[in-house]
Amino acid sequence: MNVRVAYREQSDLNLLRNYGIEPFYADYEKPETIRKAMVGVDRVIVILPIHPKFEEWGKLVINCAKDSGIKHYTALSNFAVENKDSRATVTYIHRQLENHLIASGVPYTIIRPATYFQNILWATITIVRQKRFSLPLENAKIPHIDMRDIAKALITTSLNDKTHLNKVYTLTGSASLSMFDVARMMSKLLGQTIRYYPTPLDSAANSFRDMGMIEWISHAVSEMYRDYAMLDLSAVND
């Protein structure tokens, strides 16, 4: 099986050659490159970035997949989509894109993962230097999942498209954990006390901006954390 990976940054494309993958330049701002990327392709896995043009780009890819006669479209969505009380912008856009994909008639599988364990890596510096980390999650319990498990699910559903045709899967980790739980696990594994301090949502938004996020993205990410803190998103499945 030949694998093509479409990406915008040339440096990343060159790196992919080392893995026997066909790198392909594509830019959401240049629709013709998205269409070219799908020529000769049977199946696509789509992972969209959080961006002010998130919805526009998502619909573009779906429309190109339809026009190209793609036989199976695996989409990465968000587990909060299931919760009708979520008002976060990113969740709303994921709902819109799921509806657009289903209405398009393109055969699909939708993967809705819980929030990633790897998001905690944003706090690596304070964990190493200060033995602490802060997130706007209060004591909320979330079934965090490892990104590598999500990748396996995306590949499995794409390669076994008939088994997973037109299905939606919510992926979670094996346990619902608060950040206090995570801090205790870190402390045990590292052999030193790591503390978690809940932080106000406004402070978190400022810290996201300090990390280099533009205003729209920092606000969108803050909205997601608000959902995690205030809604019951603790359900675990297999």
C-alpha positions in Angstrom: 0.0 0.0 0.0 1.3 3.5 -0.9 0.8 6.2 1.6 0.7 9.9 0.7 0.9 12.6 3.4 -0.2 16.1 2.5 1.4 18.9 4.5 2.3 22.6 4.0 5.8 22.9 5.5 8.6 21.8 3.2 10.9 20.8 6.0 8.3 18.3 7.3 7.7 16.9 3.8 11.5 16.2 3.4 11.5 14.4 6.7 8.7 12.1 5.6 10.8 10.7 2.7 12.9 8.8 5.3 9.8 6.7 6.1 9.0 5.6 2.6 6.0 8.0 2.5 5.1 10.1 -0.5 5.1 13.7 0.7 2.7 16.0 -1.1 2.5 19.8 -0.8 -1.0 21.1 0.0 -2.3 24.4 1.4 -5.8 25.0 2.6 -5.5 28.5 1.2 -4.9 27.0 -2.3 -7.8 24.7 -3.0 -6.2 23.4 -6.2 -3.5 21.8 -4.1 -6.0 20.0 -2.0 -7.7 18.6 -5.1 -4.4 17.5 -6.5 -3.5 15.7 -3.3 -6.5 13.5 -3.7 -5.8 12.4 -7.3 -5.3 8.6 -7.4 -6.2 8.3 -3.7 -8.8 5.8 -2.4 -9.0 6.8 1.3 -8.2 9.9 3.3 -7.6 10.6 6.9 -8.2 14.3 7.8 -6.9 16.1 10.8 -7.7 19.8 10.7 -5.9 22.5 12.7 -7.7 24.8 15.1 -7.8 28.0 13.1 -10.2 30.9 12.3 -10.8 29.2 8.9 -11.3 25.8 10.5 -14.9 25.3 9.2 -14.2 26.7 5.7 -11.1 24.5 5.3 -13.0 21.4 6.6 -15.8 21.8 4.1 -13.3 22.4 1.4 -11.6 19.0 2.0 -15.0 17.2 2.2 -16.1 18.7 -1.1 -12.8 17.8 -2.7 -13.1 14.3 -1.4 -16.6 14.0 -2.9 -15.5 15.5 -6.3 -12.6 13.0 -6.4 -14.7 10.0 -5.6 -12.9 9.1 -2.4 -14.1 5.7 -1.2 -13.6 6.3 2.5 -13.1 9.5 4.6 -11.9 9.2 8.2 -12.4 12.4 10.1 -11.0 13.4 13.5 -13.6 15.2 15.5 -14.1 16.0 19.2 -15.7 14.0 22.1 -17.6 17.1 23.4 -19.8 17.0 20.2 -21.9 14.3 22.0 -22.8 16.8 24.7 -25.5 19.1 23.6 -24.7 21.6 26.3 -21.3 22.4 24.8 -21.2 25.9 23.4 -17.5 26.0 22.5 -16.7 27.3 19.1 -14.5 24.3 18.2 -17.2 21.8 19.2 -19.8 23.7 17.2 -17.6 23.7 14.1 -16.9 19.9 14.5 -20.7 19.4 14.6 -21.1 21.4 11.4 -18.3 19.5 9.7 -19.7 16.1 10.8 -23.1 17.1 9.4 -21.5 18.3 6.2 -19.6 15.1 5.8 -22.7 12.9 6.4 -24.8 15.0 4.0 -22.1 14.8 1.3 -22.7 11.1 0.7 -18.9 10.3 1.0 -18.4 7.0 2.9 -17.0 7.9 6.3 -15.9 7.1 9.8 -15.8 9.8 12.5 -13.4 9.5 15.4 -14.3 11.6 18.5 -11.4 11.4 20.9 -11.3 12.8 24.5 -8.7 15.4 25.2 -5.1 14.3 24.7 -2.8 13.4 27.5 -0.1 15.1 25.5 -1.7 18.5 26.2 -0.1 18.3 29.7 3.2 18.6 27.9 2.5 22.3 27.6 3.3 22.5 31.3 6.7 20.7 31.0 8.8 23.7 32.0 6.9 24.4 35.2 6.8 20.7 36.1 10.6 20.4 35.7 11.5 23.7 37.2 8.8 24.3 39.8 7.3 20.8 40.4 3.9 22.2 39.6 1.5 22.8 36.8 -1.7 24.7 36.3 -4.8 24.3 34.0 -8.3 25.7 34.1 -9.9 22.4 34.9 -10.8 22.7 38.6 -11.4 19.1 39.8 -13.1 17.9 36.6 -12.6 14.3 35.7 -11.8 13.6 32.1 -11.0 10.3 30.3 -7.8 11.6 28.7 -6.4 9.5 25.8 -3.0 9.1 24.4 -2.6 10.5 20.9 -0.9 7.3 19.8 -4.1 5.4 20.5 -6.0 7.9 18.4 -3.6 7.4 15.6 -4.1 3.6 15.7 -7.9 4.1 15.6 -7.6 6.4 12.6 -5.5 3.9 10.7 -7.5 0.9 11.7 -10.9 2.4 10.6 -9.4 3.6 7.4 -7.8 0.2 6.4 -10.9 -1.7 7.5 -13.4 0.7 5.9 -16.2 -1.8 5.3 -16.3 -2.8 9.0 -16.4 0.8 10.1 -18.5 2.2 7.3 -20.5 5.3 8.3 -19.9 4.8 12.0 -19.0 7.3 14.7 -16.7 6.3 17.6 -16.0 8.2 20.8 -12.5 7.3 22.1 -11.5 7.6 25.7 -8.7 6.4 28.0 -9.4 3.6 30.4 -10.1 5.9 33.4 -11.5 9.3 34.1 -9.0 11.4 35.9 -8.8 14.8 37.5 -5.6 16.8 37.2 -5.1 16.1 40.9 -5.1 12.4 40.0 -2.6 13.1 37.3 -0.3 15.0 39.6 -0.4 12.1 42.1 0.5 9.7 39.2 3.4 12.0 38.1 4.7 12.2 41.7 4.8 8.4 42.0 6.5 7.9 38.7 9.0 10.7 39.1 9.7 10.0 42.8 9.1 13.7 43.8 6.0 15.7 44.7 4.3 17.3 41.7 1.4 19.6 42.5 -1.6 20.7 40.4 -3.0 24.2 40.9 -6.4 25.0 39.2 -6.1 28.4 37.4 -8.9 30.8 36.5 -10.0 30.6 32.9 -9.1 34.3 32.2 -5.5 33.6 33.4 -5.3 30.5 31.2 -6.4 32.5 28.1 -3.6 35.0 28.8 -1.0 32.2 29.2 -2.2 30.7 25.9 -1.5 34.1 24.2 1.9 34.2 25.9 2.6 30.9 24.3 2.1 32.4 20.9 -1.5 31.6 20.2 -3.4 34.2 18.2 -6.4 35.7 19.9 -9.0 33.5 18.1 -7.2 30.3 19.0 -6.5 31.2 22.6 -10.2 32.0 23.0 -11.3 28.8 21.3 -9.0 26.7 23.4 -10.2 28.5 26.6 -13.8 27.6 25.6 -12.9 24.0 25.3 -11.3 24.0 28.8 -14.5 25.7 30.1 -16.5 22.8 28.8 -14.1 20.3 30.3 -14.4 22.0 33.7 -18.2 22.7 33.7 -19.8 19.8 31.8 -19.9 16.2 32.7 -17.5 14.7 30.1 -16.3 11.9 32.4 -17.8 8.9 30.6 -15.4 6.1 29.8 -15.9 3.5 27.0 -14.0 0.6 25.6 
